[in-house]
Amino acid sequence: WFFFLIVLIVALIYLAIDAVMGGPLYLYHTDNNNDGDSSNNNSPIIEHLVPLKKNGAKNYNDAALYPDFLYEPISSPDLVTPHAVQPARVVEFYAPWCPHCKHFAPQYKKLAAEIQTNHPEIKFYAVSCVAHHDLCKAQKVSSYPTMKYFRKGSYNFTIGLKKNANSILKELGYDADNGGDKGSSSGSNPHNKQDKEIARVIPFQRHDVHDAWSDAALSFEFALKNNIYMENGPLSAAKSDALREWLALLSKSLPAQMKRTHILVDALLNYFDEATRGQTYMNQLVRRHVKEMPSWSWQTCTYGENDMGYTCGLWQLFHVMSVGVVEYNRHNIDAPIATGHASETLRNYIDHFFQCDVCRMNFLSQYDSCAFDGCHRLSERPSLSEQEWREFPLWLWETHNDVNVRLLGERLEQNKLDKPNQWESQQARWPNLFTCPNCWREDHSWDESDVFDHLHSLYWSGDPSYIKIQSNDIGSAVVGGASSRGIGLRWKISGIIFVVVAVLMWLSSSKNGRRDSGKRKK
């Protein structure tokens, strides 16, 4: 029985470690581990990994924060062998949650392989700003992806997203005409081959209000840790104002069940000067009020790719907030939130704190150009009309659907498939006919009244049988962000192991008891 007890303890430890580990940190390193070895896959991209600490704190910091492809090594009089001259190199700074970074990754691999056919000395690096947040801040990376180009032996760089081999070679000081550029659309590259059939339209995952709240809370906290401070030092006045307005809006519009998020929002507003002094102060303030997040594990619309969970959870937060504005106004008729103020607050938050460059610019372009009649539907003046309040969540829903259609087209183009037809574009919008049949009219137009009811049930009220979060559940992992479905599975496995071990121990004890009884009879 002692052996079985040891097995149980080891299994529980393994499951606990698995729960603490978050989602993937890297796009190019397939094992997604932290072993410090970036050469264990066949990709032409060298992923800068978090090294092991086995060589001491100084060597660890040097390797993690001052890689030699970005920083010139410090010379020493005692140095016998001079430092090697760095080759020409390209460095991509990215975030694994950034949709455009994921779309660009196959092209980056293809360009690297194409250029290295004639110039194997040119190196291509990738730095995850989730795994190397401090390094990216030191490099003043403010958007994703950011590309830096270094010529041979130089630590000066140029910046820009180059999408063909000729332009990259020119940035690196090569004669592009003699560079063997075969054209970035060449189909002979092995990286272009389709290993599996690509689904043209990916169906939406069904989820309940619990999942929406959970993922929204998780993305809010992830942003505090990774996306507020992109440079060392305090926030600028413009960023401070945008953050304060955003927190004030959330404090009014989030449901009471998201109590962990409310605790954080209140703490940040009450100690705002401290929170805006720097990332270290922000982290300390967060930890004083809530426990460390047990897992960065999102549940909705990740399709098994947890690194996409942040942006999905962020959309959930936006939708919960937008429906919450209507709810707040219903109960605060004397001082309602103007829909124009709420949308402008959202716009400024995205402008300052959403680092996916292409995603941010697309949203700002849509908003600033009054897409979906936003300038008329959203008013800066407070209104007493619920119909006007509803325009805000409906406008946001339309904007989100436009993003879905655009991403569908980009995904099909990336995989060299035909453009989406009208039916496929319609299927990329949500809710679909099966999820909300009343939302669609016979002419395939929307019934906005039913759409709002659907948004309200999905992000605010929900089916009562699905609401698992209690308003007094301060420390719950559900409210904290790790959905009970993700962590619950691990503990179900633990329970099964426990039962099996208990049965085996009982059988062993019964057998020994019968043996002892037989001995007494003799």
C-alpha positions as CSV (number, residue, x, y, z in Angstrom):
1,W,0.0,0.0,0.0
2,F,2.9,2.3,0.6
3,F,3.9,2.0,-3.1
4,F,0.4,3.0,-4.2
5,L,0.4,5.9,-1.9
6,I,3.6,7.2,-3.4
7,V,2.1,6.8,-6.9
8,L,-0.9,8.8,-5.8
9,I,1.2,11.6,-4.4
10,V,3.3,11.8,-7.6
11,A,0.2,11.9,-9.8
12,L,-1.3,14.8,-7.7
13,I,2.0,16.7,-7.9
14,Y,2.1,16.2,-11.7
15,L,-1.5,17.5,-12.0
16,A,-0.8,20.5,-9.8
17,I,2.2,21.4,-11.9
18,D,0.2,21.0,-15.1
19,A,-2.5,23.3,-13.7
20,V,0.1,26.0,-12.8
21,M,1.7,25.9,-16.3
22,G,0.0,28.3,-18.6
23,G,-0.6,28.1,-22.3
24,P,2.1,28.0,-25.0
25,L,4.8,30.7,-24.7
26,Y,6.2,30.3,-28.2
27,L,5.1,30.1,-31.8
28,Y,8.2,28.6,-33.4
29,H,9.5,26.2,-30.7
30,T,7.2,23.2,-31.0
31,D,7.9,21.7,-27.6
32,N,6.8,24.9,-25.8
33,N,9.2,24.1,-23.0
34,N,11.7,26.2,-21.1
35,D,14.8,24.1,-21.5
36,G,16.9,26.9,-23.1
37,D,17.5,24.8,-26.2
38,S,16.2,26.6,-29.3
39,S,17.7,24.1,-31.8
40,N,15.5,21.0,-31.2
41,N,13.2,21.5,-34.1
42,N,13.6,21.7,-37.9
43,S,12.3,25.3,-38.2
44,P,14.7,27.8,-39.9
45,I,13.6,30.2,-37.1
46,I,15.8,30.3,-33.9
47,E,13.4,30.8,-31.0
48,H,15.0,32.7,-28.0
49,L,13.9,30.5,-25.1
50,V,13.9,31.1,-21.4
51,P,17.2,29.5,-20.3
52,L,17.6,27.2,-17.3
53,K,18.9,28.7,-14.1
54,K,21.4,25.9,-13.5
55,N,24.3,28.1,-14.4
56,G,23.7,30.7,-11.7
57,A,21.6,33.9,-11.6
58,K,24.2,36.1,-13.4
59,N,24.5,33.7,-16.4
60,Y,20.8,33.2,-16.4
61,N,20.1,37.0,-16.6
62,D,22.8,37.5,-19.2
63,A,21.3,34.8,-21.4
64,A,17.7,35.8,-20.9
65,L,17.9,39.6,-21.0
66,Y,21.1,40.2,-23.0
67,P,21.2,37.7,-25.9
68,D,24.2,38.2,-28.1
69,F,22.1,38.6,-31.3
70,L,20.7,41.8,-29.7
71,Y,23.4,43.1,-27.4
72,E,27.1,43.4,-28.0
73,P,29.1,41.3,-25.4
74,I,31.2,43.3,-22.9
75,S,34.9,43.0,-23.8
76,S,37.4,42.2,-21.0
77,P,41.2,42.5,-20.9
78,D,41.4,38.9,-19.7
79,L,39.5,37.7,-22.7
80,V,41.7,35.3,-24.7
81,T,39.3,34.6,-27.6
82,P,37.6,37.6,-29.1
83,H,33.8,37.5,-29.4
84,A,32.5,36.1,-32.6
85,V,31.2,38.6,-35.2
86,Q,27.5,38.4,-35.4
87,P,26.1,37.6,-38.8
88,A,23.4,39.5,-40.6
89,R,20.2,38.7,-38.8
90,V,16.5,39.3,-38.6
91,V,14.7,39.4,-35.3
92,E,10.9,39.2,-34.9
93,F,9.3,40.3,-31.6
94,Y,5.8,38.8,-31.3
95,A,3.1,37.6,-28.9
96,P,1.7,34.1,-29.3
97,W,-1.9,35.5,-28.7
98,C,-1.6,38.0,-31.5
99,P,-3.7,36.8,-34.5
100,H,-1.6,38.7,-37.0
101,C,1.6,37.1,-35.5
102,K,0.1,33.7,-36.0
103,H,-0.8,34.5,-39.6
104,F,2.7,35.9,-40.3
105,A,4.5,32.9,-38.7
106,P,4.3,30.6,-41.8
107,Q,5.4,33.4,-44.1
108,Y,8.3,34.2,-41.8
109,K,9.4,30.5,-41.9
110,K,9.1,30.5,-45.7
111,L,11.1,33.7,-46.2
112,A,13.8,32.4,-43.9
113,A,14.1,29.1,-45.7
114,E,14.0,30.9,-49.1
115,I,16.8,33.3,-48.2
116,Q,19.0,30.7,-46.5
117,T,19.0,28.7,-49.7
118,N,21.6,31.1,-51.1
119,H,22.6,32.8,-47.9
120,P,22.8,30.2,-45.1
121,E,24.9,32.7,-43.0
122,I,21.9,34.9,-42.4
123,K,20.1,34.1,-39.2
124,F,16.4,34.5,-38.3
125,Y,15.4,34.8,-34.7
126,A,12.1,35.1,-32.9
127,V,11.5,36.5,-29.4
128,S,8.2,35.9,-27.6
129,C,7.3,39.0,-25.6
130,V,5.1,36.9,-23.3
131,A,8.1,34.7,-22.3
132,H,10.5,37.7,-22.4
133,H,8.5,40.7,-21.3
134,D,11.4,42.6,-19.7
135,L,13.6,42.0,-22.8
136,C,10.9,43.4,-25.1
137,K,10.4,46.4,-22.9
138,A,14.1,47.1,-23.0
139,Q,14.0,46.8,-26.8
140,K,11.1,49.3,-26.8
141,V,8.7,46.9,-28.6
142,S,5.3,48.6,-28.6
143,S,3.4,46.5,-31.1
144,Y,3.3,43.0,-32.6
145,P,4.9,41.8,-34.7
146,T,8.0,44.1,-34.7
147,M,10.8,43.2,-37.1
148,K,14.4,44.4,-36.6
149,Y,17.1,44.0,-39.2
150,F,20.8,43.9,-38.2
151,R,23.7,44.0,-40.7
152,K,26.7,41.8,-40.2
153,G,28.8,42.8,-37.2
154,S,26.4,45.6,-36.3
155,Y,24.1,46.2,-33.4
156,N,22.3,49.1,-35.1
157,F,19.1,48.1,-36.7
158,T,16.2,49.2,-38.9
159,I,12.6,48.4,-38.3
160,G,9.8,47.4,-40.6
161,L,7.7,44.5,-41.8
162,K,9.2,43.2,-45.0
163,K,7.1,40.5,-46.8
164,N,9.5,39.5,-49.6
165,A,13.1,38.2,-49.7
166,N,14.4,41.0,-51.9
167,S,13.4,43.7,-49.4
168,I,14.9,41.8,-46.5
169,L,18.2,41.3,-48.3
170,K,18.4,45.0,-49.0
171,E,17.8,45.8,-45.4
172,L,20.7,43.5,-44.5
173,G,23.1,45.1,-46.9
174,Y,23.0,42.4,-49.6
175,D,22.6,42.9,-53.3
176,A,19.1,41.6,-53.8
177,D,19.6,41.1,-57.5
178,N,22.2,38.4,-56.8
179,G,20.4,37.1,-53.8
180,G,18.7,34.2,-55.6
181,D,15.3,35.6,-54.7
182,K,12.8,33.1,-56.3
183,G,9.7,35.1,-55.4
184,S,7.9,34.8,-52.1
185,S,5.0,33.1,-53.7
186,S,7.1,30.1,-55.0
187,G,5.2,26.8,-54.5
188,S,8.4,24.7,-54.4
189,N,9.2,25.4,-50.8
190,P,8.4,22.4,-48.6
191,H,6.9,24.7,-45.9
192,N,4.0,25.4,-48.3
193,K,2.7,21.9,-48.4
194,Q,-0.7,21.3,-46.8
195,D,-0.3,18.4,-44.3
196,K,-4.1,18.3,-43.7
197,E,-7.3,19.6,-45.3
198,I,-8.1,23.1,-44.1
199,A,-11.6,23.8,-42.9
200,R,-13.0,26.8,-44.8
201,V,-15.3,27.9,-42.0
202,I,-14.7,27.0,-38.4
203,P,-17.9,26.6,-36.4
204,F,-18.3,28.7,-33.3
205,Q,-17.9,26.9,-30.0
206,R,-20.9,27.1,-27.7
207,H,-20.4,28.5,-24.3
208,D,-22.4,29.8,-21.4
209,V,-22.2,32.9,-19.3
210,H,-19.9,31.3,-16.8
211,D,-17.3,30.7,-19.6
212,A,-17.7,34.3,-20.8
213,W,-17.1,35.7,-17.3
214,S,-14.2,33.4,-16.6
215,D,-12.4,34.2,-19.8
216,A,-13.1,37.9,-19.6
217,A,-11.6,38.0,-16.0
218,L,-8.6,36.0,-17.2
219,S,-7.8,38.3,-20.1
220,F,-8.3,41.4,-17.9
221,E,-5.6,40.1,-15.5
222,F,-3.3,38.9,-18.3
223,A,-3.4,42.4,-19.8
224,L,-2.4,43.9,-16.4
225,K,0.7,41.6,-16.4
226,N,1.7,41.8,-20.0
227,N,0.1,44.6,-22.0
228,I,-0.1,47.8,-19.9
229,Y,3.6,48.5,-19.7
230,M,5.6,48.1,-22.9
231,E,8.4,50.3,-21.7
232,N,10.2,50.8,-18.4
233,G,9.1,53.6,-16.2
234,P,5.7,55.2,-15.4
235,L,2.8,55.5,-17.9
236,S,2.5,58.6,-19.9
237,A,-0.3,61.1,-19.1
238,A,-2.3,59.9,-22.1
239,K,-2.0,56.3,-21.2
240,S,-2.8,57.0,-17.6
241,D,-6.0,58.8,-18.6
242,A,-7.0,56.0,-20.9
243,L,-6.4,53.4,-18.2
244,R,-8.3,55.4,-15.5
245,E,-11.3,55.8,-17.8
246,W,-11.3,52.1,-18.7
247,L,-11.2,51.0,-15.1
248,A,-13.9,53.4,-14.1
249,L,-16.1,52.0,-16.9
250,L,-15.5,48.4,-15.8
251,S,-16.3,49.2,-12.2
252,K,-19.8,50.3,-13.3
253,S,-20.5,47.8,-16.0
254,L,-19.2,44.4,-14.9
255,P,-21.6,41.9,-13.2
256,A,-21.2,41.5,-9.4
257,Q,-20.4,37.8,-9.9
258,M,-17.0,38.8,-11.4
259,K,-15.9,39.7,-7.9
260,R,-12.2,39.0,-8.3
261,T,-12.1,41.4,-11.2
262,H,-14.1,44.0,-9.2
263,I,-11.6,43.7,-6.4
264,L,-8.7,44.4,-8.8
265,V,-10.5,47.3,-10.5
266,D,-11.3,48.9,-7.2
267,A,-7.7,48.4,-5.9
268,L,-6.3,49.9,-9.1
269,L,-8.5,52.9,-8.9
270,N,-7.9,53.5,-5.2
271,Y,-4.1,53.2,-5.6
272,F,-3.9,54.6,-9.2
273,D,-0.8,56.6,-8.7
274,E,1.0,53.5,-7.5
275,A,-0.4,51.3,-10.3
276,T,0.9,53.7,-12.9
277,R,4.5,54.0,-11.6
278,G,5.7,50.9,-13.3
279,Q,5.1,47.2,-13.9
280,T,6.7,46.2,-10.6
281,Y,4.4,48.4,-8.7
282,M,1.4,47.1,-10.7
283,N,2.3,43.5,-10.0
284,Q,2.8,44.2,-6.2
285,L,-0.6,45.9,-6.0
286,V,-2.3,43.0,-7.8
287,R,-0.8,40.4,-5.5
288,R,-1.7,42.3,-2.4
289,H,-5.4,41.9,-3.3
290,V,-5.7,38.6,-5.0
291,K,-3.8,35.3,-5.2
292,E,-1.6,34.4,-8.0
293,M,-3.5,33.2,-11.1
294,P,-3.5,29.4,-11.0
295,S,-3.5,29.0,-14.8
296,W,-3.7,30.9,-18.0
297,S,-6.2,28.6,-19.5
298,W,-9.0,30.0,-21.6
299,Q,-12.2,28.1,-22.5
300,T,-14.0,29.9,-25.3
301,C,-13.2,30.0,-29.1
302,T,-9.6,28.8,-28.6
303,Y,-10.2,25.6,-30.7
304,G,-7.5,23.8,-28.7
305,E,-5.0,26.7,-29.2
306,N,-4.7,28.3,-25.8
307,D,-2.3,30.9,-27.0
308,M,-5.3,32.5,-28.9
309,G,-7.3,32.7,-25.6
310,Y,-6.2,36.2,-24.6
311,T,-7.8,38.0,-27.6
312,C,-10.9,35.8,-27.4
313,G,-11.2,36.6,-23.7
314,L,-10.7,40.3,-24.4
315,W,-13.6,40.3,-26.8
316,Q,-15.6,38.5,-24.1
317,L,-14.7,41.3,-21.7
318,F,-15.7,44.0,-24.2
319,H,-19.1,42.3,-24.8
320,V,-19.8,41.8,-21.1
321,M,-19.0,45.5,-20.5
322,S,-21.2,46.6,-23.4
323,V,-24.2,44.7,-22.1
324,G,-23.3,45.8,-18.6
325,V,-23.6,49.5,-19.7
326,V,-27.3,48.8,-20.5
327,E,-27.8,47.1,-17.2
328,Y,-26.1,49.9,-15.3
329,N,-28.3,52.5,-17.0
330,R,-31.4,50.5,-16.1
331,H,-30.6,50.9,-12.4
332,N,-29.0,54.3,-12.5
333,I,-31.5,56.3,-14.5
334,D,-30.4,59.6,-12.8
335,A,-26.8,59.3,-14.1
336,P,-26.7,56.9,-17.1
337,I,-23.5,56.2,-19.0
338,A,-23.5,57.8,-22.5
339,T,-22.9,55.2,-25.2
340,G,-20.5,57.6,-27.0
341,H,-18.4,57.9,-23.8
342,A,-18.3,54.1,-23.4
343,S,-17.3,53.5,-27.0
344,E,-14.6,56.2,-26.8
345,T,-13.2,54.7,-23.6
346,L,-13.0,51.4,-25.3
347,R,-11.4,52.9,-28.4
348,N,-8.7,54.6,-26.3
349,Y,-8.0,51.5,-24.3
350,I,-7.4,49.5,-27.5
351,D,-5.3,52.4,-29.0
352,H,-2.9,52.4,-26.0
353,F,-2.9,48.9,-24.6
354,F,-3.6,46.4,-27.5
355,Q,-0.3,45.6,-29.0
356,C,-1.3,43.5,-32.0
357,D,-0.5,46.3,-34.5
358,V,-2.7,45.2,-37.5
359,C,-5.6,44.3,-35.2
360,R,-5.4,47.7,-33.4
361,M,-5.2,49.7,-36.6
362,N,-8.1,47.9,-38.1
363,F,-10.3,48.6,-35.1
364,L,-9.2,52.3,-34.9
365,S,-9.8,52.7,-38.6
366,Q,-13.3,51.3,-38.3
367,Y,-14.2,53.4,-35.3
368,D,-12.7,56.7,-36.5
369,S,-14.4,56.3,-39.9
370,C,-17.8,55.8,-38.2
371,A,-18.2,52.3,-39.5
372,F,-21.7,50.7,-39.0
373,D,-23.0,54.3,-38.5
374,G,-21.3,54.5,-35.1
375,C,-21.2,58.3,-35.1
376,H,-25.0,58.5,-35.2
377,R,-25.9,55.4,-33.2
378,L,-23.5,56.3,-30.3
379,S,-24.2,59.6,-28.5
380,E,-22.0,61.6,-26.2
381,R,-25.1,62.8,-24.4
382,P,-26.6,60.6,-21.7
383,S,-30.0,59.3,-22.8
384,L,-33.0,57.9,-20.9
385,S,-33.9,55.6,-23.8
386,E,-33.1,51.9,-23.4
387,Q,-33.3,51.5,-27.2
388,E,-30.4,54.0,-27.5
389,W,-28.4,52.2,-24.8
390,R,-28.8,48.9,-26.7
391,E,-27.1,50.5,-29.7
392,F,-23.7,50.2,-28.0
393,P,-23.6,46.3,-27.5
394,L,-25.2,45.9,-31.0
395,W,-22.6,48.2,-32.6
396,L,-19.8,46.2,-30.9
397,W,-21.4,43.0,-32.0
398,E,-21.4,44.2,-35.6
399,T,-17.8,45.3,-35.4
400,H,-16.8,41.9,-34.0
401,N,-18.6,40.1,-36.8
402,D,-16.8,42.3,-39.4
403,V,-13.5,41.2,-37.8
404,N,-14.6,37.5,-38.1
405,V,-15.3,37.9,-41.8
406,R,-12.0,39.6,-42.4
407,L,-10.0,36.9,-40.5
408,L,-11.8,34.2,-42.5
409,G,-10.6,35.9,-45.7
410,E,-7.1,36.2,-44.4
411,R,-6.9,32.6,-43.3
412,L,-8.2,31.3,-46.6
413,E,-5.7,33.5,-48.5
414,Q,-2.9,32.3,-46.3
415,N,-3.7,28.7,-47.1
416,K,-4.0,29.6,-50.8
417,L,-7.7,28.8,-50.9
418,D,-10.5,30.6,-52.8
419,K,-12.0,33.7,-51.3
420,P,-15.1,33.1,-49.1
421,N,-18.4,33.1,-50.9
422,Q,-21.5,34.9,-49.6
423,W,-22.7,31.8,-47.6
424,E,-19.3,31.3,-46.0
425,S,-19.1,35.0,-45.0
426,Q,-22.5,34.7,-43.5
427,Q,-21.5,31.5,-41.5
428,A,-18.5,33.4,-40.1
429,R,-20.9,35.7,-38.3
430,W,-22.4,34.9,-35.0
431,P,-24.8,33.8,-33.6
432,N,-25.5,31.3,-36.4
433,L,-28.9,30.0,-37.3
434,F,-28.7,27.0,-35.0
435,T,-27.5,28.9,-32.0
436,C,-30.1,31.6,-32.3
437,P,-32.8,30.9,-34.9
438,N,-34.9,33.8,-33.8
439,C,-32.0,36.2,-34.5
440,W,-32.4,35.6,-38.3
441,R,-35.3,36.8,-40.5
442,E,-36.4,34.8,-43.6
443,D,-34.5,37.3,-45.8
444,H,-31.2,36.5,-43.9
445,S,-31.2,39.8,-42.2
446,W,-30.9,40.2,-38.4
447,D,-33.6,40.8,-35.9
448,E,-31.7,43.2,-33.6
449,S,-34.1,42.9,-30.7
450,D,-33.6,39.1,-30.6
451,V,-29.8,39.6,-31.1
452,F,-29.7,41.8,-28.0
453,D,-31.6,39.2,-26.0
454,H,-29.1,36.6,-27.2
455,L,-26.2,38.9,-26.2
456,H,-27.8,39.5,-22.8
457,S,-28.3,35.8,-22.1
458,L,-24.7,35.0,-23.2
459,Y,-22.9,37.8,-21.4
460,W,-25.1,38.8,-18.5
461,S,-28.0,36.7,-17.3
462,G,-27.4,33.3,-18.9
463,D,-29.4,30.1,-18.3
464,P,-29.8,29.8,-14.6
465,S,-28.7,26.1,-14.7
466,Y,-25.3,27.3,-16.1
467,I,-24.6,30.1,-13.6
468,K,-22.0,28.6,-11.3
469,I,-20.4,31.7,-9.8
470,Q,-21.6,33.0,-6.5
471,S,-21.2,36.7,-5.7
472,N,-19.4,35.9,-2.4
473,D,-16.9,33.5,-4.0
474,I,-13.9,35.8,-3.7
475,G,-11.1,33.3,-4.2
476,S,-12.8,31.0,-6.6
477,A,-10.7,29.7,-9.5
478,V,-13.8,30.1,-11.7
479,V,-14.0,33.9,-11.1
480,G,-10.3,34.1,-11.2
481,G,-10.1,33.0,-14.7
482,A,-9.3,29.3,-14.9
483,S,-12.7,27.8,-15.7
484,S,-13.8,24.9,-13.6
485,R,-14.1,22.8,-16.7
486,G,-10.3,23.0,-17.4
487,I,-9.1,22.5,-13.8
488,G,-12.1,20.3,-12.9
489,L,-10.9,17.7,-15.4
490,R,-7.6,17.4,-13.7
491,W,-9.2,16.9,-10.3
492,K,-11.6,14.3,-11.7
493,I,-8.6,12.4,-12.9
494,S,-7.0,12.8,-9.4
495,G,-10.3,11.5,-7.9
496,I,-10.2,8.5,-10.1
497,I,-6.6,7.8,-9.2
498,F,-7.5,8.2,-5.5
499,V,-10.4,5.8,-5.7
500,V,-8.3,3.2,-7.6
501,V,-5.5,3.4,-5.0
502,A,-8.0,3.3,-2.1
503,V,-9.6,0.1,-3.6
504,L,-6.2,-1.5,-4.0
505,M,-5.2,-0.6,-0.5
506,W,-8.5,-2.1,0.8
507,L,-8.1,-5.3,-1.1
508,S,-4.5,-5.6,0.2
509,S,-5.7,-5.0,3.7
510,S,-8.5,-7.5,3.4
511,K,-6.1,-10.1,2.1
512,N,-3.7,-9.5,5.0
513,G,-6.7,-9.7,7.4
514,R,-7.8,-13.1,6.1
515,R,-4.2,-14.4,6.3
516,D,-4.0,-13.3,9.9
517,S,-7.3,-14.8,10.7
518,G,-6.2,-18.1,9.2
519,K,-3.1,-18.1,11.3
520,R,-5.2,-17.6,14.5
521,K,-7.5,-20.5,13.6
522,K,-4.4,-22.8,13.3
